[in-house]
Each structure stands twice: as C-alpha cells, then as structure tokens.
C-alpha cells in the first residue's frame, strides 16, 4: 500500500509566513495614523462639551485643542491644518491633515483625515 502525504510544503509555509509578515508590517504603519485621528476626534468632542467654548476667541480655542493633542502625542496636526469659522451662535472647527509614512523602499502609505465639530453656545 502506498501512502500519500498531504500538508504544506516548506516553500508554501515560507510564502504564507512572508505574506503575514507584510500585513503585520503594514498594520504597524497604519495603526498609529488612525490612533492619532481618533485622538483628534476625541479632542474635538471634548471641546464641544465645554460650557463657554463658543464665547472664546479662535486663538484660545486652537490653543486648548493643541494642548489636548499634546497629551495624546498627536504630532502630525499642525496649526495650518486647523480652521475655525463662525457659524450661527458658535464656531465650526475643521481639522484636515495628511499623514505620509514610508512603507517599503519608495512606496509610501498616505492617509488623509478630516474631522469637523460644531462648537456652539450652551443654552443657559
């Protein structure tokens, strides 16, 4: 009786291991970008819940926003990426930025992120 062996060859195992390694490497590049984006969204949400945020001038609002980002180690958002516009009885704060990370050789991963939050006066 002849027995046939079945299973994965060494070459197949190395190829699967290589593919898994590439996906893990890409995840290591992408996860910090999205983590920073969620920190930006959380900072905007916290600012919208402050009682007197809409009564402050835009410069103070930007300073408060960047203080929150400093705590979260968000380093890709610059002052020129933050826009504050007057709307009704408050402001609309828009954060629009891009993150570019090198992946392999001359291939980069680019993430474009946009978050917007209305900062309106609290009804007292």
C-alpha positions as CSV (number, residue, x, y, z in Angstrom):
1,X,0.0,0.0,0.0
2,X,1.2,3.4,-1.0
3,X,0.6,6.3,1.4
4,X,0.1,9.8,0.1
5,X,1.3,12.6,2.3
6,X,-0.7,15.8,2.5
7,X,0.2,19.1,4.0
8,X,2.0,22.3,3.4
9,X,5.5,22.3,1.9
10,X,8.3,24.4,3.3
11,X,8.1,26.8,0.3
12,X,4.3,27.2,0.9
13,X,4.9,27.8,4.6
14,X,7.6,30.4,3.9
15,X,5.3,32.2,1.4
16,X,2.4,32.3,3.8
17,X,4.7,33.5,6.6
18,X,6.0,36.3,4.3
19,X,2.5,37.4,3.4
20,X,1.5,37.5,7.1
21,X,4.7,39.5,7.9
22,X,3.9,42.1,5.2
23,X,0.3,42.6,6.6
24,X,1.7,42.9,10.2
25,X,4.2,45.4,9.0
26,X,1.5,47.4,7.2
27,X,-0.6,47.3,10.3
28,X,2.3,48.7,12.3
29,X,2.4,51.7,9.9
30,X,-1.4,52.3,9.7
31,X,-2.5,51.8,13.4
32,X,-0.6,54.9,14.7
33,X,-2.1,57.0,11.9
34,X,-5.7,56.0,12.9
35,X,-4.9,56.2,16.6
36,X,-3.9,59.8,16.1
37,X,-7.1,60.5,14.1
38,X,-9.3,59.2,16.9
39,X,-7.4,61.3,19.3
40,X,-8.2,64.4,17.2
41,X,-11.9,63.4,17.1
42,X,-11.9,62.9,20.8
43,X,-10.3,66.3,21.5
44,X,-12.9,67.9,19.2
45,X,-15.7,66.1,21.0
46,X,-14.4,67.1,24.4
47,X,-14.1,70.7,23.4
48,X,-17.7,70.8,22.1
49,X,-18.9,69.8,25.6
50,X,-17.2,72.7,27.3
51,X,-19.7,75.2,28.6
52,X,-18.1,78.5,27.4
53,X,-16.1,77.4,24.4
54,X,-18.1,79.4,21.9
55,X,-17.5,82.6,23.8
56,X,-13.7,82.4,23.5
57,X,-11.7,83.8,20.6
58,X,-10.4,81.4,17.9
59,X,-6.8,81.7,19.1
60,X,-7.7,80.4,22.6
61,X,-9.8,77.6,21.1
62,X,-6.8,76.5,18.9
63,X,-4.5,76.6,22.0
64,X,-6.9,74.4,24.0
65,X,-7.2,72.0,21.1
66,X,-3.4,71.7,20.7
67,X,-3.0,71.2,24.5
68,X,-5.3,68.2,24.2
69,X,-3.4,66.8,21.3
70,X,-0.1,67.3,23.1
71,X,-1.4,64.9,25.8
72,X,-2.3,62.3,23.1
73,X,1.1,62.5,21.4
74,X,-0.5,63.7,18.2
75,X,2.3,65.2,16.2
76,X,1.0,65.3,12.6
77,X,-1.6,68.0,13.1
78,X,-0.2,71.5,12.5
79,X,-1.7,74.9,13.1
80,X,-2.3,75.4,9.4
81,X,-4.5,72.2,9.4
82,X,-7.0,73.7,11.8
83,X,-9.7,76.1,10.6
84,X,-12.2,77.8,12.8
85,X,-15.2,79.5,11.2
86,X,-18.0,81.5,12.8
87,X,-21.4,79.7,12.4
88,X,-24.7,80.9,14.0
89,X,-24.1,81.3,17.7
90,X,-20.7,79.5,17.8
91,X,-17.9,78.1,15.6
92,X,-17.2,75.2,13.3
93,X,-13.8,73.7,13.8
94,X,-12.4,71.7,10.9
95,X,-9.2,69.7,11.1
96,X,-7.9,68.5,7.7
97,X,-4.5,66.9,7.5
98,X,-2.5,64.3,5.7
99,X,0.0,61.7,7.1
100,X,2.6,60.1,4.9
101,X,4.7,57.2,6.1
102,X,7.3,55.2,4.2
103,X,6.3,51.6,3.7
104,X,8.9,49.7,1.6
105,X,11.6,51.3,-0.5
106,X,10.0,54.2,-2.4
107,X,6.4,53.2,-1.6
108,X,4.6,55.3,0.9
109,X,1.3,54.9,2.8
110,X,-0.8,58.1,2.7
111,X,-3.7,58.8,5.0
112,X,-5.9,61.9,4.5
113,X,-8.0,62.7,7.6
114,X,-10.8,65.2,8.0
115,X,-12.8,65.9,11.2
116,X,-15.3,68.6,11.9
117,X,-17.1,69.7,15.1
118,X,-19.6,72.4,15.8
119,X,-18.8,74.4,18.9
120,X,-22.0,76.2,19.9
121,X,-23.0,78.3,22.9
122,X,-24.6,76.5,25.7
123,X,-28.2,77.4,26.5
124,X,-28.3,78.9,30.0
